Amino acid sequence: MAKDKDVGSKKGKEEHSYWRVTITYSDNEISGRVFKDRDKAESYADRQKKAPVVKKASVELFVRQRFKRPASKDTKG
């Protein structure tokens, strides 16, 4: 049986905080990864800092933009 949902309820659509780990290597190559959990992001950055080829690893708050679908174009004549 289906549960009744409140029309104004956004329970499933709550915003998350995202954390981006940016890694700079000794050859100036940049790589990154996004996490929902700050603790996991920081432990990943700490783990990457131990590598001899990593120059810098930083954790920063990351705001994702909502995806908006482009307006559909009717291709039929």
All heavy atoms as a GROMACS GRO file, in nm:
protein
  627
    1MET      N    1   0.085  -0.119   0.000
    1MET     CA    2   0.000   0.000   0.000
    1MET      C    3   0.089   0.125   0.000
    1MET      O    4   0.186   0.133   0.074
    1MET     CB    5  -0.089  -0.004   0.124
    1MET     CG    6  -0.181   0.111   0.135
    1MET     SD    7  -0.295   0.083   0.272
    1MET     CE    8  -0.424   0.185   0.217
    2ALA      N    9   0.057   0.220  -0.083
    2ALA     CA   10   0.136   0.342  -0.096
    2ALA      C   11   0.112   0.432   0.024
    2ALA      O   12  -0.001   0.444   0.074
    2ALA     CB   13   0.101   0.414  -0.224
    3LYS      N   14   0.219   0.497   0.068
    3LYS     CA   15   0.208   0.591   0.180
    3LYS      C   16   0.162   0.726   0.128
    3LYS      O   17   0.193   0.766   0.016
    3LYS     CB   18   0.343   0.608   0.248
    3LYS     CG   19   0.390   0.485   0.320
    3LYS     CD   20   0.519   0.513   0.390
    3LYS     CE   21   0.569   0.391   0.463
    3LYS     NZ   22   0.694   0.416   0.533
    4ASP      N   23   0.085   0.795   0.211
    4ASP     CA   24   0.042   0.929   0.175
    4ASP      C   25   0.160   1.024   0.192
    4ASP      O   26   0.229   1.022   0.293
    4ASP     CB   27  -0.074   0.976   0.265
    4ASP     CG   28  -0.199   0.894   0.239
    4ASP    OD1   29  -0.215   0.845   0.126
    4ASP    OD2   30  -0.281   0.880   0.333
    5LYS      N   31   0.181   1.107   0.092
    5LYS     CA   32   0.290   1.204   0.098
    5LYS      C   33   0.232   1.344   0.104
    5LYS      O   34   0.135   1.375   0.037
    5LYS     CB   35   0.380   1.192  -0.024
    5LYS     CG   36   0.457   1.062  -0.029
    5LYS     CD   37   0.553   1.062  -0.146
    5LYS     CE   38   0.632   0.934  -0.150
    5LYS     NZ   39   0.727   0.932  -0.260
    6ASP      N   40   0.295   1.427   0.187
    6ASP     CA   41   0.254   1.567   0.192
    6ASP      C   42   0.301   1.634   0.063
    6ASP      O   43   0.412   1.613   0.017
    6ASP     CB   44   0.318   1.638   0.311
    6ASP     CG   45   0.265   1.585   0.444
    6ASP    OD1   46   0.151   1.535   0.445
    6ASP    OD2   47   0.337   1.594   0.544
    7VAL      N   48   0.214   1.716   0.008
    7VAL     CA   49   0.248   1.783  -0.118
    7VAL      C   50   0.366   1.878  -0.097
    7VAL      O   51   0.455   1.886  -0.179
    7VAL     CB   52   0.125   1.859  -0.172
    7VAL    CG1   53   0.162   1.939  -0.295
    7VAL    CG2   54   0.013   1.762  -0.200
    8GLY      N   55   0.370   1.949   0.014
    8GLY     CA   56   0.477   2.045   0.039
    8GLY      C   57   0.600   1.985   0.104
    8GLY      O   58   0.696   2.054   0.129
    9SER      N   59   0.599   1.857   0.129
    9SER     CA   60   0.711   1.794   0.198
    9SER      C   61   0.830   1.775   0.105
    9SER      O   62   0.815   1.731  -0.007
    9SER     CB   63   0.668   1.658   0.253
    9SER     OG   64   0.777   1.592   0.310
   10LYS      N   65   0.948   1.810   0.155
   10LYS     CA   66   1.070   1.791   0.078
   10LYS      C   67   1.164   1.697   0.154
   10LYS      O   68   1.284   1.713   0.150
   10LYS     CB   69   1.139   1.924   0.054
   10LYS     CG   70   1.066   2.016  -0.040
   10LYS     CD   71   1.148   2.136  -0.071
   10LYS     CE   72   1.080   2.223  -0.173
   10LYS     NZ   73   1.162   2.336  -0.211
   11LYS      N   74   1.108   1.601   0.222
   11LYS     CA   75   1.189   1.513   0.306
   11LYS      C   76   1.297   1.442   0.227
   11LYS      O   77   1.410   1.430   0.271
   11LYS     CB   78   1.099   1.412   0.377
   11LYS     CG   79   1.170   1.332   0.483
   11LYS     CD   80   1.073   1.248   0.561
   11LYS     CE   81   1.146   1.182   0.676
   11LYS     NZ   82   1.056   1.107   0.760
   12GLY      N   83   1.266   1.394   0.108
   12GLY     CA   84   1.364   1.324   0.026
   12GLY      C   85   1.455   1.416  -0.051
   12GLY      O   86   1.552   1.374  -0.112
   13LYS      N   87   1.427   1.544  -0.050
   13LYS     CA   88   1.502   1.640  -0.130
   13LYS      C   89   1.588   1.734  -0.045
   13LYS      O   90   1.615   1.846  -0.084
   13LYS     CB   91   1.406   1.725  -0.213
   13LYS     CG   92   1.320   1.647  -0.307
   13LYS     CD   93   1.399   1.606  -0.428
   13LYS     CE   94   1.307   1.536  -0.526
   13LYS     NZ   95   1.374   1.500  -0.647
   14GLU      N   96   1.630   1.688   0.072
   14GLU     CA   97   1.709   1.774   0.159
   14GLU      C   98   1.846   1.800   0.096
   14GLU      O   99   1.902   1.714   0.030
   14GLU     CB  100   1.727   1.709   0.296
   14GLU     CG  101   1.599   1.699   0.374
   14GLU     CD  102   1.616   1.627   0.506
   14GLU    OE1  103   1.730   1.590   0.538
   14GLU    OE2  104   1.516   1.608   0.574
   15GLU      N  105   1.898   1.918   0.118
   15GLU     CA  106   2.027   1.955   0.063
   15GLU      C  107   2.138   1.891   0.146
   15GLU      O  108   2.128   1.877   0.267
   15GLU     CB  109   2.044   2.107   0.065
   15GLU     CG  110   1.951   2.178  -0.029
   15GLU     CD  111   1.980   2.148  -0.175
   15GLU    OE1  112   2.098   2.142  -0.213
   15GLU    OE2  113   1.883   2.131  -0.250
   16HIS      N  114   2.244   1.852   0.078
   16HIS     CA  115   2.360   1.794   0.145
   16HIS      C  116   2.474   1.893   0.137
   16HIS      O  117   2.480   1.976   0.048
   16HIS     CB  118   2.404   1.665   0.075
   16HIS     CG  119   2.303   1.557   0.080
   16HIS    ND1  120   2.273   1.486   0.193
   16HIS    CD2  121   2.222   1.507  -0.017
   16HIS    CE1  122   2.180   1.398   0.166
   16HIS    NE2  123   2.146   1.409   0.039
   17SER      N  124   2.569   1.878   0.228
   17SER     CA  125   2.693   1.952   0.217
   17SER      C  126   2.792   1.861   0.147
   17SER      O  127   2.806   1.744   0.182
   17SER     CB  128   2.747   1.989   0.355
   17SER     OG  129   2.661   2.080   0.417
   18TYR      N  130   2.858   1.914   0.047
   18TYR     CA  131   2.958   1.838  -0.025
   18TYR      C  132   3.094   1.898   0.003
   18TYR      O  133   3.107   2.019   0.022
   18TYR     CB  134   2.930   1.841  -0.176
   18TYR     CG  135   2.804   1.769  -0.214
   18TYR    CD1  136   2.686   1.837  -0.235
   18TYR    CD2  137   2.803   1.631  -0.230
   18TYR    CE1  138   2.570   1.771  -0.270
   18TYR    CE2  139   2.687   1.564  -0.265
   18TYR     CZ  140   2.572   1.634  -0.285
   18TYR     OH  141   2.457   1.569  -0.319
   19TRP      N  142   3.196   1.814   0.004
   19TRP     CA  143   3.332   1.856   0.031
   19TRP      C  144   3.420   1.811  -0.084
   19TRP      O  145   3.420   1.695  -0.121
   19TRP     CB  146   3.381   1.798   0.163
   19TRP     CG  147   3.292   1.841   0.274
   19TRP    CD1  148   3.185   1.775   0.325
   19TRP    CD2  149   3.299   1.964   0.345
   19TRP    NE1  150   3.125   1.849   0.424
   19TRP    CE2  151   3.193   1.965   0.439
   19TRP    CE3  152   3.384   2.074   0.339
   19TRP    CZ2  153   3.172   2.072   0.524
   19TRP    CZ3  154   3.363   2.179   0.425
   19TRP    CH2  155   3.257   2.178   0.517
   20ARG      N  156   3.495   1.904  -0.141
   20ARG     CA  157   3.583   1.872  -0.254
   20ARG      C  158   3.727   1.865  -0.205
   20ARG      O  159   3.776   1.956  -0.138
   20ARG     CB  160   3.571   1.978  -0.362
   20ARG     CG  161   3.663   1.953  -0.479
   20ARG     CD  162   3.637   2.043  -0.596
   20ARG     NE  163   3.630   2.183  -0.555
   20ARG     CZ  164   3.581   2.278  -0.632
   20ARG    NH1  165   3.533   2.250  -0.751
   20ARG    NH2  166   3.579   2.402  -0.592
   21VAL      N  167   3.794   1.756  -0.240
   21VAL     CA  168   3.936   1.740  -0.210
   21VAL      C  169   4.010   1.766  -0.341
   21VAL      O  170   3.987   1.698  -0.441
   21VAL     CB  171   3.968   1.598  -0.158
   21VAL    CG1  172   4.117   1.584  -0.134
   21VAL    CG2  173   3.890   1.570  -0.032
   22THR      N  174   4.098   1.865  -0.340
   22THR     CA  175   4.177   1.898  -0.457
   22THR      C  176   4.321   1.859  -0.429
   22THR      O  177   4.378   1.899  -0.328
   22THR     CB  178   4.170   2.049  -0.488
   22THR    OG1  179   4.032   2.086  -0.497
   22THR    CG2  180   4.239   2.083  -0.617
   23ILE      N  181   4.379   1.780  -0.518
   23ILE     CA  182   4.515   1.731  -0.500
   23ILE      C  183   4.602   1.788  -0.611
   23ILE      O  184   4.568   1.777  -0.729
   23ILE     CB  185   4.519   1.577  -0.505
   23ILE    CG1  186   4.428   1.521  -0.396
   23ILE    CG2  187   4.660   1.525  -0.491
   23ILE    CD1  188   4.389   1.380  -0.419
   24THR      N  189   4.715   1.848  -0.573
   24THR     CA  190   4.811   1.899  -0.670
   24THR      C  191   4.936   1.812  -0.661
   24THR      O  192   4.993   1.796  -0.553
   24THR     CB  193   4.847   2.046  -0.640
   24THR    OG1  194   4.726   2.121  -0.632
   24THR    CG2  195   4.936   2.103  -0.747
   25TYR      N  196   4.974   1.757  -0.774
   25TYR     CA  197   5.090   1.669  -0.779
   25TYR      C  198   5.216   1.750  -0.810
   25TYR      O  199   5.209   1.866  -0.850
   25TYR     CB  200   5.068   1.560  -0.884
   25TYR     CG  201   4.954   1.468  -0.849
   25TYR    CD1  202   4.828   1.488  -0.904
   25TYR    CD2  203   4.970   1.364  -0.760
   25TYR    CE1  204   4.722   1.404  -0.871
   25TYR    CE2  205   4.865   1.280  -0.726
   25TYR     CZ  206   4.742   1.301  -0.783
   25TYR     OH  207   4.638   1.219  -0.750
   26SER      N  208   5.332   1.686  -0.795
   26SER     CA  209   5.460   1.755  -0.815
   26SER      C  210   5.480   1.799  -0.961
   26SER      O  211   5.556   1.892  -0.987
   26SER     CB  212   5.576   1.666  -0.771
   26SER     OG  213   5.572   1.544  -0.840
   27ASP      N  214   5.411   1.737  -1.056
   27ASP     CA  215   5.422   1.780  -1.196
   27ASP      C  216   5.312   1.881  -1.232
   27ASP      O  217   5.283   1.904  -1.349
   27ASP     CB  218   5.416   1.659  -1.289
   27ASP     CG  219   5.286   1.581  -1.279
   27ASP    OD1  220   5.205   1.611  -1.187
   27ASP    OD2  221   5.264   1.491  -1.362
   28ASN      N  222   5.250   1.941  -1.129
   28ASN     CA  223   5.145   2.043  -1.140
   28ASN      C  224   5.015   1.992  -1.201
   28ASN      O  225   4.932   2.071  -1.246
   28ASN     CB  226   5.193   2.167  -1.215
   28ASN     CG  227   5.293   2.244  -1.133
   28ASN    OD1  228   5.287   2.244  -1.010
   28ASN    ND2  229   5.388   2.307  -1.199
   29GLU      N  230   4.996   1.862  -1.204
   29GLU     CA  231   4.868   1.804  -1.245
   29GLU      C  232   4.772   1.818  -1.127
   29GLU      O  233   4.811   1.803  -1.012
   29GLU     CB  234   4.886   1.658  -1.281
   29GLU     CG  235   4.759   1.591  -1.318
   29GLU     CD  236   4.767   1.526  -1.454
   29GLU    OE1  237   4.871   1.532  -1.518
   29GLU    OE2  238   4.664   1.470  -1.493
   30ILE      N  239   4.646   1.846  -1.157
   30ILE     CA  240   4.545   1.864  -1.052
   30ILE      C  241   4.439   1.757  -1.066
   30ILE      O  242   4.392   1.728  -1.176
   30ILE     CB  243   4.482   2.004  -1.060
   30ILE    CG1  244   4.589   2.109  -1.033
   30ILE    CG2  245   4.369   2.018  -0.959
   30ILE    CD1  246   4.540   2.250  -1.050
   31SER      N  247   4.401   1.700  -0.953
   31SER     CA  248   4.297   1.598  -0.950
   31SER      C  249   4.204   1.632  -0.834
   31SER      O  250   4.243   1.701  -0.740
   31SER     CB  251   4.361   1.461  -0.928
   31SER     OG  252   4.262   1.362  -0.918
   32GLY      N  253   4.082   1.582  -0.840
   32GLY     CA  254   3.988   1.612  -0.733
   32GLY      C  255   3.886   1.502  -0.715
   32GLY      O  256   3.867   1.416  -0.801
   33ARG      N  257   3.821   1.507  -0.599
   33ARG     CA  258   3.717   1.410  -0.565
   33ARG      C  259   3.618   1.478  -0.472
   33ARG      O  260   3.657   1.562  -0.390
   33ARG     CB  261   3.783   1.290  -0.497
   33ARG     CG  262   3.694   1.172  -0.486
   33ARG     CD  263   3.774   1.051  -0.449
   33ARG     NE  264   3.679   0.946  -0.409
   33ARG     CZ  265   3.715   0.832  -0.357
   33ARG    NH1  266   3.840   0.804  -0.335
   33ARG    NH2  267   3.624   0.743  -0.325
   34VAL      N  268   3.491   1.442  -0.481
   34VAL     CA  269   3.386   1.504  -0.401
   34VAL      C  270   3.328   1.403  -0.304
   34VAL      O  271   3.300   1.288  -0.341
   34VAL     CB  272   3.274   1.561  -0.491
   34VAL    CG1  273   3.160   1.620  -0.410
   34VAL    CG2  274   3.330   1.667  -0.584
   35PHE      N  275   3.310   1.444  -0.177
   35PHE     CA  276   3.256   1.360  -0.072
   35PHE      C  277   3.136   1.428  -0.008
   35PHE      O  278   3.128   1.550  -0.004
   35PHE     CB  279   3.361   1.338   0.039
   35PHE     CG  280   3.480   1.258  -0.005
   35PHE    CD1  281   3.588   1.320  -0.064
   35PHE    CD2  282   3.484   1.122   0.014
   35PHE    CE1  283   3.699   1.248  -0.104
   35PHE    CE2  284   3.594   1.048  -0.026
   35PHE     CZ  285   3.701   1.111  -0.084
   36LYS      N  286   3.044   1.348   0.048
   36LYS     CA  287   2.932   1.402   0.125
   36LYS      C  288   2.972   1.424   0.270
   36LYS      O  289   2.916   1.508   0.339
   36LYS     CB  290   2.813   1.306   0.123
   36LYS     CG  291   2.732   1.312  -0.002
   36LYS     CD  292   2.609   1.227   0.014
   36LYS     CE  293   2.527   1.222  -0.112
   36LYS     NZ  294   2.410   1.136  -0.096
   37ASP      N  295   3.067   1.346   0.319
   37ASP     CA  296   3.107   1.348   0.459
   37ASP      C  297   3.242   1.418   0.474
   37ASP      O  298   3.340   1.380   0.408
   37ASP     CB  299   3.115   1.203   0.510
   37ASP     CG  300   3.144   1.194   0.657
   37ASP    OD1  301   3.128   1.294   0.728
   37ASP    OD2  302   3.183   1.084   0.702
   38ARG      N  303   3.250   1.520   0.559
   38ARG     CA  304   3.374   1.595   0.576
   38ARG      C  305   3.485   1.510   0.635
   38ARG      O  306   3.601   1.523   0.596
   38ARG     CB  307   3.349   1.716   0.665
   38ARG     CG  308   3.472   1.801   0.678
   38ARG     CD  309   3.451   1.923   0.762
   38ARG     NE  310   3.575   1.999   0.764
   38ARG     CZ  311   3.582   2.128   0.773
   38ARG    NH1  312   3.473   2.199   0.780
   38ARG    NH2  313   3.698   2.189   0.774
   39ASP      N  314   3.451   1.421   0.730
   39ASP     CA  315   3.554   1.336   0.791
   39ASP      C  316   3.620   1.246   0.688
   39ASP      O  317   3.741   1.228   0.688
   39ASP     CB  318   3.494   1.251   0.903
   39ASP     CG  319   3.449   1.335   1.022
   39ASP    OD1  320   3.506   1.445   1.040
   39ASP    OD2  321   3.359   1.291   1.094
   40LYS      N  322   3.540   1.190   0.598
   40LYS     CA  323   3.596   1.104   0.492
   40LYS      C  324   3.682   1.186   0.397
   40LYS      O  325   3.786   1.139   0.351
   40LYS     CB  326   3.485   1.034   0.415
   40LYS     CG  327   3.419   0.924   0.494
   40LYS     CD  328   3.318   0.850   0.410
   40LYS     CE  329   3.250   0.741   0.493
   40LYS     NZ  330   3.151   0.667   0.416
   41ALA      N  331   3.639   1.307   0.368
   41ALA     CA  332   3.717   1.394   0.279
   41ALA      C  333   3.852   1.428   0.342
   41ALA      O  334   3.955   1.424   0.275
   41ALA     CB  335   3.639   1.521   0.248
   42GLU      N  336   3.851   1.460   0.471
   42GLU     CA  337   3.976   1.494   0.538
   42GLU      C  338   4.069   1.375   0.550
   42GLU      O  339   4.190   1.388   0.534
   42GLU     CB  340   3.947   1.555   0.675
   42GLU     CG  341   3.889   1.695   0.664
   42GLU     CD  342   3.855   1.757   0.798
   42GLU    OE1  343   3.862   1.687   0.901
   42GLU    OE2  344   3.821   1.876   0.799
   43SER      N  345   4.013   1.256   0.577
   43SER     CA  346   4.099   1.138   0.587
   43SER      C  347   4.157   1.104   0.450
   43SER      O  348   4.273   1.062   0.440
   43SER     CB  349   4.025   1.019   0.647
   43SER     OG  350   3.939   0.961   0.554
   44TYR      N  351   4.081   1.123   0.343
   44TYR     CA  352   4.132   1.101   0.208
   44TYR      C  353   4.246   1.198   0.177
   44TYR      O  354   4.350   1.160   0.123
   44TYR     CB  355   4.020   1.116   0.106
   44TYR     CG  356   4.063   1.098  -0.038
   44TYR    CD1  357   4.090   0.973  -0.089
   44TYR    CD2  358   4.078   1.208  -0.121
   44TYR    CE1  359   4.130   0.956  -0.221
   44TYR    CE2  360   4.118   1.193  -0.252
   44TYR     CZ  361   4.144   1.066  -0.301
   44TYR     OH  362   4.184   1.051  -0.432
   45ALA      N  363   4.228   1.326   0.213
   45ALA     CA  364   4.332   1.426   0.189
   45ALA      C  365   4.458   1.394   0.268
   45ALA      O  366   4.569   1.405   0.216
   45ALA     CB  367   4.280   1.565   0.225
   46ASP      N  368   4.442   1.354   0.394
   46ASP     CA  369   4.558   1.317   0.476
   46ASP      C  370   4.632   1.198   0.417
   46ASP      O  371   4.755   1.195   0.416
   46ASP     CB  372   4.515   1.284   0.620
   46ASP     CG  373   4.467   1.408   0.694
   46ASP    OD1  374   4.502   1.521   0.653
   46ASP    OD2  375   4.394   1.391   0.794
   47ARG      N  376   4.557   1.101   0.368
   47ARG     CA  377   4.618   0.983   0.307
   47ARG      C  378   4.695   1.021   0.180
   47ARG      O  379   4.804   0.972   0.155
   47ARG     CB  380   4.509   0.881   0.275
   47ARG     CG  381   4.555   0.742   0.264
   47ARG     CD  382   4.442   0.640   0.267
   47ARG     NE  383   4.332   0.668   0.175
   47ARG     CZ  384   4.208   0.699   0.213
   47ARG    NH1  385   4.177   0.706   0.341
   47ARG    NH2  386   4.114   0.720   0.125
   48GLN      N  387   4.639   1.112   0.102
   48GLN     CA  388   4.705   1.155  -0.022
   48GLN      C  389   4.831   1.236   0.006
   48GLN      O  390   4.929   1.229  -0.068
   48GLN     CB  391   4.609   1.236  -0.108
   48GLN     CG  392   4.493   1.157  -0.163
   48GLN     CD  393   4.538   1.045  -0.253
   48GLN    OE1  394   4.619   1.062  -0.342
   48GLN    NE2  395   4.485   0.927  -0.229
   49LYS      N  396   4.830   1.315   0.116
   49LYS     CA  397   4.947   1.397   0.151
   49LYS      C  398   5.069   1.312   0.182
   49LYS      O  399   5.182   1.359   0.170
   49LYS     CB  400   4.915   1.485   0.272
   49LYS     CG  401   4.823   1.601   0.241
   49LYS     CD  402   4.794   1.680   0.366
   49LYS     CE  403   4.687   1.784   0.343
   49LYS     NZ  404   4.653   1.857   0.465
   50LYS      N  405   5.049   1.187   0.221
   50LYS     CA  406   5.160   1.098   0.255
   50LYS      C  407   5.237   1.052   0.131
   50LYS      O  408   5.352   1.009   0.143
   50LYS     CB  409   5.110   0.976   0.331
   50LYS     CG  410   5.056   1.009   0.468
   50LYS     CD  411   5.001   0.887   0.536
   50LYS     CE  412   4.937   0.923   0.668
   50LYS     NZ  413   4.874   0.805   0.732
   51ALA      N  414   5.177   1.061   0.015
   51ALA     CA  415   5.242   1.017  -0.108
   51ALA      C  416   5.354   1.116  -0.145
   51ALA      O  417   5.337   1.238  -0.133
   51ALA     CB  418   5.142   1.008  -0.221
   52PRO      N  419   5.469   1.067  -0.190
   52PRO     CA  420   5.581   1.156  -0.221
   52PRO      C  421   5.557   1.246  -0.343
   52PRO      O  422   5.621   1.349  -0.357
   52PRO     CB  423   5.697   1.060  -0.248
   52PRO     CG  424   5.635   0.929  -0.277
   52PRO     CD  425   5.503   0.926  -0.207
   53VAL      N  426   5.465   1.210  -0.431
   53VAL     CA  427   5.441   1.290  -0.551
   53VAL      C  428   5.337   1.399  -0.530
   53VAL      O  429   5.315   1.482  -0.618
   53VAL     CB  430   5.398   1.201  -0.670
   53VAL    CG1  431   5.508   1.110  -0.712
   53VAL    CG2  432   5.272   1.124  -0.637
   54VAL      N  433   5.272   1.402  -0.414
   54VAL     CA  434   5.168   1.502  -0.387
   54VAL      C  435   5.230   1.626  -0.325
   54VAL      O  436   5.300   1.619  -0.225
   54VAL     CB  437   5.058   1.443  -0.294
   54VAL    CG1  438   4.960   1.551  -0.254
   54VAL    CG2  439   4.987   1.329  -0.362
   55LYS      N  440   5.205   1.740  -0.390
   55LYS     CA  441   5.254   1.868  -0.339
   55LYS      C  442   5.160   1.926  -0.235
   55LYS      O  443   5.201   1.976  -0.133
   55LYS     CB  444   5.265   1.968  -0.455
   55LYS     CG  445   5.403   2.023  -0.475
   55LYS     CD  446   5.409   2.152  -0.555
   55LYS     CE  447   5.356   2.149  -0.693
   55LYS     NZ  448   5.392   2.266  -0.772
   56LYS      N  449   5.029   1.917  -0.266
   56LYS     CA  450   4.929   1.980  -0.179
   56LYS      C  451   4.796   1.906  -0.192
   56LYS      O  452   4.759   1.862  -0.301
   56LYS     CB  453   4.913   2.125  -0.223
   56LYS     CG  454   4.816   2.208  -0.142
   56LYS     CD  455   4.820   2.351  -0.188
   56LYS     CE  456   4.688   2.384  -0.253
   56LYS     NZ  457   4.677   2.523  -0.294
   57ALA      N  458   4.726   1.893  -0.080
   57ALA     CA  459   4.591   1.836  -0.080
   57ALA      C  460   4.505   1.925   0.010
   57ALA      O  461   4.539   1.948   0.125
   57ALA     CB  462   4.591   1.693  -0.030
   58SER      N  463   4.396   1.977  -0.044
   58SER     CA  464   4.311   2.067   0.034
   58SER      C  465   4.166   2.023   0.028
   58SER      O  466   4.121   1.964  -0.068
   58SER     CB  467   4.324   2.210  -0.019
   58SER     OG  468   4.282   2.216  -0.153
   59VAL      N  469   4.094   2.055   0.137
   59VAL     CA  470   3.952   2.023   0.149
   59VAL      C  471   3.874   2.155   0.154
   59VAL      O  472   3.910   2.244   0.230
   59VAL     CB  473   3.923   1.941   0.277
   59VAL    CG1  474   3.775   1.912   0.291
   59VAL    CG2  475   4.003   1.814   0.278
   60GLU      N  476   3.770   2.165   0.070
   60GLU     CA  477   3.690   2.287   0.070
   60GLU      C  478   3.543   2.253   0.050
   60GLU      O  479   3.509   2.150  -0.007
   60GLU     CB  480   3.738   2.382  -0.040
   60GLU     CG  481   3.730   2.323  -0.179
   60GLU     CD  482   3.798   2.410  -0.283
   60GLU    OE1  483   3.859   2.512  -0.248
   60GLU    OE2  484   3.790   2.374  -0.400
   61LEU      N  485   3.458   2.341   0.098
   61LEU     CA  486   3.314   2.325   0.081
   61LEU      C  487   3.282   2.340  -0.067
   61LEU      O  488   3.335   2.427  -0.135
   61LEU     CB  489   3.239   2.429   0.163
   61LEU     CG  490   3.088   2.416   0.167
   61LEU    CD1  491   3.046   2.284   0.229
   61LEU    CD2  492   3.028   2.531   0.245
   62PHE      N  493   3.196   2.253  -0.116
   62PHE     CA  494   3.165   2.251  -0.259
   62PHE      C  495   3.014   2.259  -0.275
   62PHE      O  496   2.940   2.180  -0.219
   62PHE     CB  497   3.218   2.121  -0.320
   62PHE     CG  498   3.193   2.106  -0.466
   62PHE    CD1  499   3.252   2.189  -0.557
   62PHE    CD2  500   3.110   2.006  -0.512
   62PHE    CE1  501   3.231   2.174  -0.692
   62PHE    CE2  502   3.087   1.989  -0.647
   62PHE     CZ  503   3.148   2.074  -0.738
   63VAL      N  504   2.967   2.355  -0.353
   63VAL     CA  505   2.826   2.373  -0.376
   63VAL      C  506   2.793   2.323  -0.516
   63VAL      O  507   2.843   2.376  -0.615
   63VAL     CB  508   2.784   2.522  -0.363
   63VAL    CG1  509   2.637   2.539  -0.391
   63VAL    CG2  510   2.820   2.574  -0.226
   64ARG      N  511   2.712   2.219  -0.521
   64ARG     CA  512   2.673   2.164  -0.651
   64ARG      C  513   2.557   2.244  -0.707
   64ARG      O  514   2.464   2.280  -0.636
   64ARG     CB  515   2.630   2.018  -0.637
   64ARG     CG  516   2.746   1.927  -0.612
   64ARG     CD  517   2.700   1.786  -0.626
   64ARG     NE  518   2.814   1.697  -0.608
   64ARG     CZ  519   2.817   1.573  -0.650
   64ARG    NH1  520   2.713   1.521  -0.711
   64ARG    NH2  521   2.922   1.499  -0.631
   65GLN      N  522   2.563   2.268  -0.836
   65GLN     CA  523   2.454   2.336  -0.904
   65GLN      C  524   2.348   2.234  -0.942
   65GLN      O  525   2.380   2.125  -0.984
   65GLN     CB  526   2.505   2.406  -1.030
   65GLN     CG  527   2.610   2.510  -1.004
   65GLN     CD  528   2.558   2.624  -0.922
   65GLN    OE1  529   2.448   2.670  -0.943
   65GLN    NE2  530   2.637   2.670  -0.826
   66ARG      N  531   2.223   2.268  -0.925
   66ARG     CA  532   2.115   2.177  -0.964
   66ARG      C  533   2.116   2.161  -1.115
   66ARG      O  534   2.133   2.257  -1.189
   66ARG     CB  535   1.980   2.231  -0.922
   66ARG     CG  536   1.957   2.216  -0.777
   66ARG     CD  537   1.810   2.221  -0.748
   66ARG     NE  538   1.791   2.130  -0.637
   66ARG     CZ  539   1.694   2.045  -0.628
   66ARG    NH1  540   1.604   2.039  -0.720
   66ARG    NH2  541   1.683   1.967  -0.525
   67PHE      N  542   2.096   2.038  -1.159
   67PHE     CA  543   2.092   2.009  -1.302
   67PHE      C  544   1.957   2.053  -1.358
   67PHE      O  545   1.853   2.017  -1.306
   67PHE     CB  546   2.113   1.860  -1.327
   67PHE     CG  547   2.104   1.823  -1.471
   67PHE    CD1  548   2.207   1.852  -1.557
   67PHE    CD2  549   1.991   1.761  -1.521
   67PHE    CE1  550   2.199   1.818  -1.692
   67PHE    CE2  551   1.982   1.725  -1.655
   67PHE     CZ  552   2.086   1.755  -1.739
   68LYS      N  553   1.962   2.131  -1.463
   68LYS     CA  554   1.839   2.172  -1.531
   68LYS      C  555   1.844   2.117  -1.672
   68LYS      O  556   1.939   2.141  -1.745
   68LYS     CB  557   1.827   2.324  -1.533
   68LYS     CG  558   1.804   2.383  -1.397
   68LYS     CD  559   1.781   2.531  -1.406
   68LYS     CE  560   1.759   2.587  -1.267
   68LYS     NZ  561   1.741   2.731  -1.268
   69ARG      N  562   1.741   2.044  -1.707
   69ARG     CA  563   1.736   1.988  -1.841
   69ARG      C  564   1.710   2.100  -1.941
   69ARG      O  565   1.629   2.189  -1.916
   69ARG     CB  566   1.625   1.884  -1.850
   69ARG     CG  567   1.654   1.763  -1.769
   69ARG     CD  568   1.540   1.665  -1.781
   69ARG     NE  569   1.562   1.557  -1.687
   69ARG     CZ  570   1.587   1.433  -1.723
   69ARG    NH1  571   1.590   1.400  -1.849
   69ARG    NH2  572   1.608   1.340  -1.632
   70PRO      N  573   1.777   2.091  -2.055
   70PRO     CA  574   1.751   2.193  -2.157
   70PRO      C  575   1.609   2.177  -2.212
   70PRO      O  576   1.552   2.068  -2.209
   70PRO     CB  577   1.855   2.163  -2.264
   70PRO     CG  578   1.905   2.026  -2.238
   70PRO     CD  579   1.880   1.998  -2.094
   71ALA      N  580   1.554   2.285  -2.260
   71ALA     CA  581   1.419   2.280  -2.316
   71ALA      C  582   1.418   2.185  -2.434
   71ALA      O  583   1.506   2.189  -2.520
   71ALA     CB  584   1.375   2.420  -2.359
   72SER      N  585   1.320   2.098  -2.438
   72SER     CA  586   1.314   2.000  -2.548
   72SER      C  587   1.269   2.070  -2.675
   72SER      O  588   1.183   2.157  -2.675
   72SER     CB  589   1.221   1.886  -2.512
   72SER     OG  590   1.090   1.935  -2.495
   73LYS      N  591   1.332   2.028  -2.783
   73LYS     CA  592   1.298   2.085  -2.914
   73LYS      C  593   1.220   1.979  -2.992
   73LYS      O  594   1.260   1.864  -2.999
   73LYS     CB  595   1.422   2.124  -2.991
   73LYS     CG  596   1.498   2.236  -2.923
   73LYS     CD  597   1.623   2.270  -3.000
   73LYS     CE  598   1.700   2.377  -2.928
   73LYS     NZ  599   1.826   2.407  -2.992
   74ASP      N  600   1.111   2.019  -3.048
   74ASP     CA  601   1.030   1.927  -3.125
   74ASP      C  602   1.093   1.912  -3.263
   74ASP      O  603   1.094   2.008  -3.343
   74ASP     CB  604   0.887   1.979  -3.136
   74ASP     CG  605   0.793   1.876  -3.197
   74ASP    OD1  606   0.834   1.758  -3.208
   74ASP    OD2  607   0.681   1.914  -3.232
   75THR      N  608   1.148   1.793  -3.294
   75THR     CA  609   1.215   1.773  -3.421
   75THR      C  610   1.120   1.730  -3.531
   75THR      O  611   1.155   1.729  -3.648
   75THR     CB  612   1.326   1.667  -3.408
   75THR    OG1  613   1.267   1.546  -3.359
   75THR    CG2  614   1.434   1.715  -3.312
   76LYS      N  615   0.999   1.693  -3.493
   76LYS     CA  616   0.901   1.652  -3.595
   76LYS      C  617   0.837   1.776  -3.657
   76LYS      O  618   0.797   1.867  -3.588
   76LYS     CB  619   0.794   1.563  -3.533
   76LYS     CG  620   0.851   1.430  -3.485
   76LYS     CD  621   0.744   1.343  -3.427
   76LYS     CE  622   0.803   1.212  -3.377
   76LYS     NZ  623   0.705   1.127  -3.316
   77GLY      N  624   0.827   1.774  -3.789
   77GLY     CA  625   0.785   1.881  -3.868
   77GLY      C  626   0.662   1.949  -3.856
   77GLY      O  627   0.618   2.043  -3.883
   0.00000   0.00000   0.00000
